[in-house]
Amino acid sequence: MRVGLRALGALPDGPLVSFGLAGALVEGLEPGTLVTAERVVDEHGETLWEGPPLPVPGARTVVLCSAGRIVDGSAARASLASRTGAEVVDLESGRLAATGRLVGVARAVSDTPGRPLGRLAGAVTPAGETNLGAAARAFAAEPRASLRSARAARRAVVALEPAARALARL
């Protein structure tokens, strides 16, 4: 079962795949880049899960950091990468790893150190929902940056489609 943004809710029974979007912590991972993790670490660099990368065609194998909040801005991303050895960050994989049923991670990069989310980061609630008021405020305050972030997220979602088909065949 693939689980992404809804990982804060009740989890399904059986094996779990952490599936969805991730933020790049390092340069060289552009929006839409597919990644699969060989290790998931916490914000201190402690290993939460380790295993073989999923067979996702074209995906880059990475170390993923599972954070408790959105990490935005180049300095915060660089600090987290340095501390943990991770190349990407998400919000859900740590919770899935804690179940002992995580079998892999497949994510697509949606934002990067050079293309941060900016105020749009405040539009994502802890439950993975979109706060439409916060999104509207972000677009009003930073229209170009917010539009660029929204387009990058769309590229990432489109990139996940072949990954979902590949994982469905497993």
C-alpha positions as CSV (number, residue, x, y, z in Angstrom):
1,M,0.0,0.0,0.0
2,R,1.3,3.4,-1.0
3,V,0.9,6.1,1.7
4,G,1.9,9.8,1.4
5,L,0.4,13.0,2.7
6,R,-2.2,11.1,4.7
7,A,0.4,9.3,6.8
8,L,-0.7,11.3,9.8
9,G,-4.1,9.5,9.8
10,A,-4.9,5.9,10.3
11,L,-2.6,3.6,8.3
12,P,-3.8,0.6,6.3
13,D,-2.7,-2.9,7.3
14,G,0.2,-4.6,5.6
15,P,3.4,-3.4,3.9
16,L,3.7,0.3,3.4
17,V,5.5,2.4,0.7
18,S,6.1,6.0,1.4
19,F,5.0,7.7,-1.8
20,G,4.7,11.4,-2.7
21,L,6.6,14.6,-2.8
22,A,10.0,15.5,-1.2
23,G,12.1,18.6,-1.0
24,A,15.7,18.6,-2.2
25,L,18.3,19.4,0.4
26,V,21.1,19.6,-2.1
27,E,21.6,21.1,-5.6
28,G,21.3,18.8,-8.6
29,L,17.8,17.4,-7.9
30,E,15.4,19.4,-10.0
31,P,11.6,19.4,-9.6
32,G,10.2,16.2,-11.1
33,T,13.3,14.1,-10.2
34,L,12.3,10.7,-9.0
35,V,14.0,9.3,-5.9
36,T,13.9,6.1,-4.0
37,A,15.5,5.8,-0.6
38,E,18.0,3.2,0.7
39,R,17.8,4.8,4.1
40,V,15.5,7.0,6.1
41,V,17.0,9.2,8.9
42,D,15.6,11.6,11.4
43,E,16.6,15.2,11.8
44,H,19.6,14.1,13.9
45,G,20.8,11.6,11.3
46,E,19.7,8.5,13.2
47,T,18.6,5.7,10.9
48,L,14.9,5.0,11.1
49,W,14.7,2.5,8.2
50,E,17.2,0.9,5.8
51,G,16.5,-1.4,2.9
52,P,16.9,-1.9,-0.8
53,P,15.7,0.9,-3.1
54,L,12.4,0.3,-4.9
55,P,12.7,-0.7,-8.6
56,V,11.4,2.6,-10.0
57,P,12.7,3.2,-13.5
58,G,14.9,6.3,-13.7
59,A,14.8,7.0,-9.9
60,R,17.9,8.2,-8.1
61,T,18.8,6.3,-4.9
62,V,19.1,8.7,-2.0
63,V,19.2,9.0,1.8
64,L,15.9,10.7,2.9
65,C,15.4,12.7,6.1
66,S,12.0,12.6,7.6
67,A,11.4,15.9,9.3
68,G,8.6,17.1,11.7
69,R,8.1,20.3,9.7
70,I,8.6,21.7,6.2
71,V,12.2,22.7,5.7
72,D,12.5,25.7,3.4
73,G,15.2,28.1,2.6
74,S,18.7,27.3,1.4
75,A,20.5,27.7,4.8
76,A,18.0,25.4,6.6
77,R,18.3,22.8,3.8
78,A,22.1,22.9,3.8
79,S,22.2,22.6,7.6
80,L,19.9,19.5,7.5
81,A,21.8,17.9,4.7
82,S,25.1,18.4,6.6
83,R,23.7,17.1,9.9
84,T,22.0,14.0,8.4
85,G,23.7,13.1,5.2
86,A,20.3,13.2,3.5
87,E,19.7,14.5,0.0
88,V,15.9,14.9,0.3
89,V,13.4,15.6,3.0
90,D,9.7,14.6,3.6
91,L,7.2,14.7,6.4
92,E,5.8,11.2,6.3
93,S,8.5,8.5,5.9
94,G,9.5,8.5,9.6
95,R,6.0,7.8,10.8
96,L,5.8,4.9,8.3
97,A,9.2,3.6,9.3
98,A,8.1,3.6,13.0
99,T,5.4,1.0,12.1
100,G,8.1,-1.6,11.2
101,R,6.1,-2.2,7.9
102,L,7.9,0.2,5.6
103,V,9.2,-1.6,2.6
104,G,10.4,1.4,0.6
105,V,10.2,5.0,-0.4
106,A,9.4,6.5,-3.8
107,R,9.2,10.3,-4.0
108,A,9.4,13.1,-6.6
109,V,11.3,16.3,-5.9
110,S,8.9,19.3,-5.7
111,D,11.1,22.1,-4.4
112,T,14.8,22.8,-4.2
113,P,17.3,25.0,-2.4
114,G,17.2,27.4,-5.4
115,R,13.5,27.1,-5.7
116,P,12.1,27.1,-2.2
117,L,8.4,27.1,-1.3
118,G,8.5,30.5,0.4
119,R,5.2,31.6,1.9
120,L,3.4,28.8,0.1
121,A,5.0,26.4,2.6
122,G,2.5,27.8,5.2
123,A,-0.4,26.5,3.1
124,V,0.3,22.9,4.0
125,T,-1.3,21.8,7.2
126,P,0.3,19.1,9.5
127,A,-2.3,16.7,8.2
128,G,-1.2,17.3,4.6
129,E,-4.3,19.3,3.7
130,T,-4.1,22.6,1.8
131,N,-5.1,25.7,3.8
132,L,-6.7,27.7,1.0
133,G,-6.6,31.0,2.9
134,A,-2.8,30.6,3.4
135,A,-2.4,29.7,-0.2
136,A,-4.3,32.7,-1.3
137,R,-2.2,34.9,1.0
138,A,1.0,33.4,-0.4
139,F,-0.1,34.0,-4.0
140,A,-1.0,37.6,-3.1
141,A,2.3,38.3,-1.4
142,E,4.6,36.3,-3.7
143,P,2.8,35.7,-6.9
144,R,5.7,34.7,-9.1
145,A,7.4,32.5,-6.5
146,S,4.1,30.9,-5.6
147,L,3.2,30.2,-9.2
148,R,6.8,28.8,-9.8
149,S,6.4,26.5,-6.7
150,A,2.9,25.3,-7.8
151,R,4.3,24.5,-11.3
152,A,7.2,22.6,-9.8
153,A,4.9,20.6,-7.6
154,R,2.8,19.7,-10.6
155,R,5.9,18.5,-12.4
156,A,6.6,16.3,-9.4
157,V,3.1,14.9,-9.4
158,V,3.3,14.1,-13.1
159,A,6.7,12.4,-12.6
160,L,5.1,10.1,-9.9
161,E,2.6,8.6,-12.4
162,P,5.1,6.1,-14.0
163,A,6.5,5.3,-10.5
164,A,3.0,4.4,-9.4
165,R,2.5,2.1,-12.4
166,A,5.9,0.4,-11.7
167,L,5.0,-0.1,-8.1
168,A,1.6,-1.5,-8.9
169,R,3.2,-4.3,-10.8
170,L,5.2,-5.5,-7.7
